[in-house]
């Protein structure tokens, strides 16, 4: 394995899984890339780590003794806790969708390759850096119904100026809508367009991410902006201006 440059400052990752061997494998692999790893076998041990260390990301198994991963995910998300990548031997779409609905930033079915997990970890941290004001990226600015999108920093602000936190997949879908406003886009068209921005859009869960994006926008707007066109797809029903 070619050594990767260390990540500075070190990110703290907590692996919560009752499989001792898997915990050690994940910790060893990610540790080689400069991350600071912590481990826990269940929710109780997880809480002890969270109270003692500044955890940035939790890699969370779905099936745990005691409190299960979905319950933990719901609780951490409601408390504004660290980012979450869920792992599960249950690869059914319903489990993946439910995990995303409860606030997970990503979801991987077991067994997954260490390389893919590393790529997903990096994608989550990249999105967090951009939301918190990291290095800007080239892009345009958009405005619609009082919302402002700073495409350089990939940030969305509500009409009242408050920042709205979006996952990478949600932001990619929003970008696709902004580039094709007031047009009906099929699910496949949205995926094709969104892939031009990020690889974090889930093929089978695009409807879930659109639903989450719709709720975040509707919480700050009087009218529904993303509309479902039965049998055809979705339409971003707002006038978009570019600046």
SVG drawing of the C-alpha trace seen along z (x, -y; Angstrom):
<svg xmlns="http://www.w3.org/2000/svg" viewBox="-49 -38 53 49">
<polyline fill="none" stroke="black" stroke-width="0.4" points="0.0,0.0 1.3,-3.4 1.4,-5.6 -1.0,-8.6 -0.1,-12.0 -1.4,-12.5 -4.6,-14.5 -3.9,-17.6 -5.4,-18.3 -6.1,-14.7 -9.8,-13.8 -11.2,-11.6 -13.3,-8.6 -15.2,-6.3 -15.9,-2.7 -19.0,-1.2 -19.3,2.5 -19.5,5.6 -17.2,7.5 -13.8,7.2 -11.9,8.2 -13.7,5.8 -13.2,2.9 -9.5,3.6 -9.3,3.9 -11.1,0.6 -9.1,-1.2 -5.8,0.1 -6.6,-0.8 -8.0,-4.3 -5.2,-4.9 -2.7,-4.5 -4.2,-7.6 -3.7,-9.9 -7.0,-9.6 -7.3,-9.2 -9.3,-6.0 -11.4,-5.1 -13.5,-1.9 -16.6,-0.7 -18.6,2.5 -22.0,1.1 -23.9,-2.1 -22.7,-2.3 -19.0,-2.1 -19.7,-4.6 -21.1,-7.1 -18.0,-6.8 -15.8,-7.6 -18.0,-10.5 -17.8,-12.1 -14.0,-11.8 -13.0,-12.6 -13.9,-15.1 -15.4,-12.7 -15.9,-14.0 -17.3,-10.9 -19.0,-7.7 -18.8,-4.5 -21.9,-2.8 -23.0,0.8 -26.7,1.4 -27.0,4.6 -25.6,4.0 -26.3,5.7 -28.6,3.5 -29.5,0.2 -29.4,0.8 -27.7,-1.3 -30.8,-3.0 -31.8,-4.1 -28.3,-5.5 -28.3,-7.2 -31.6,-8.9 -30.4,-10.0 -27.1,-11.4 -28.7,-13.2 -31.3,-14.8 -28.6,-16.0 -26.5,-17.5 -23.8,-15.0 -21.0,-13.9 -21.4,-12.8 -22.5,-9.1 -21.6,-6.4 -23.8,-3.3 -22.5,0.2 -24.8,3.2 -24.8,6.8 -28.4,6.1 -28.2,4.6 -31.9,4.3 -33.0,1.0 -35.5,0.4 -32.6,0.4 -30.5,-1.9 -33.4,-4.3 -34.3,-4.2 -30.8,-5.0 -30.7,-8.0 -34.0,-9.2 -32.8,-9.1 -29.8,-11.3 -26.9,-9.1 -24.6,-10.8 -23.8,-7.6 -24.6,-3.9 -22.5,-0.9 -23.5,2.7 -21.1,5.3 -18.7,6.6 -17.3,3.4 -13.8,2.8 -11.6,0.6 -10.9,-1.6 -14.5,-2.3 -15.0,-3.1 -12.0,-5.4 -13.5,-7.2 -16.8,-7.7 -15.0,-9.0 -13.1,-11.5 -16.3,-12.6 -18.1,-13.2 -15.2,-15.3 -14.9,-17.2 -18.5,-18.2 -18.1,-19.2 -15.1,-21.4 -17.0,-23.2 -20.0,-23.8 -17.8,-25.1 -16.0,-27.5 -13.2,-25.4 -11.3,-26.0 -13.7,-27.5 -14.4,-25.7 -15.1,-27.3 -18.7,-27.8 -21.7,-30.1 -24.0,-31.8 -27.8,-31.2 -30.8,-32.9 -34.4,-31.6 -37.3,-32.7 -35.0,-34.4 -32.6,-31.5 -28.9,-32.0 -26.6,-29.3 -22.9,-30.1 -21.6,-27.5 -17.9,-28.4 -18.4,-27.2 -21.3,-24.9 -23.5,-26.6 -27.2,-27.2 -28.7,-30.0 -32.4,-30.5 -34.2,-33.8 -33.5,-34.8 -29.8,-34.3 -29.5,-31.0 -27.2,-28.3 -29.0,-25.1 -26.8,-22.0 -27.0,-19.7 -25.4,-16.3 -23.2,-15.9 -26.0,-14.0 -28.6,-16.7 -26.3,-19.4 -25.6,-17.6 -29.3,-17.2 -30.0,-20.8 -27.3,-21.8 -29.0,-19.7 -32.3,-21.4 -30.7,-24.9 -29.2,-24.2 -32.6,-23.1 -35.3,-25.0 -39.0,-24.8 -38.3,-21.7 -39.5,-18.2 -36.6,-15.9 -36.9,-12.2 -35.1,-10.3 -32.5,-9.0 -31.9,-12.5 -31.3,-13.8 -28.8,-11.1 -26.9,-11.7 -26.7,-15.5 -25.9,-15.1 -23.0,-12.7 -21.3,-15.6 -21.0,-17.3 -20.4,-14.4 -20.4,-10.6 -22.3,-10.6 -25.8,-10.3 -27.3,-6.9 -29.0,-5.3 -31.6,-3.6 -32.2,-6.3 -32.5,-9.4 -36.1,-9.8 -35.2,-9.8 -32.6,-12.5 -35.0,-14.6 -37.6,-14.2 -35.1,-15.4 -34.0,-18.3 -37.7,-19.2 -38.4,-19.3 -35.4,-21.5 -36.5,-24.0 -40.1,-23.9 -39.3,-24.6 -38.1,-28.0 -40.5,-28.8 -44.3,-29.3 -44.7,-27.2 -43.3,-23.8 -40.4,-24.3 -39.7,-20.8 -42.8,-19.2 -43.5,-15.6 -44.9,-15.1 -46.6,-11.8 -45.2,-9.3 -42.7,-11.8 -40.3,-12.9 -39.6,-16.1 -39.7,-19.8 -37.9,-22.7 -40.8,-25.2 -38.9,-28.4 -37.4,-31.2 -33.6,-30.9 -31.2,-33.8 -27.4,-33.4 -25.0,-35.9"/>
</svg>
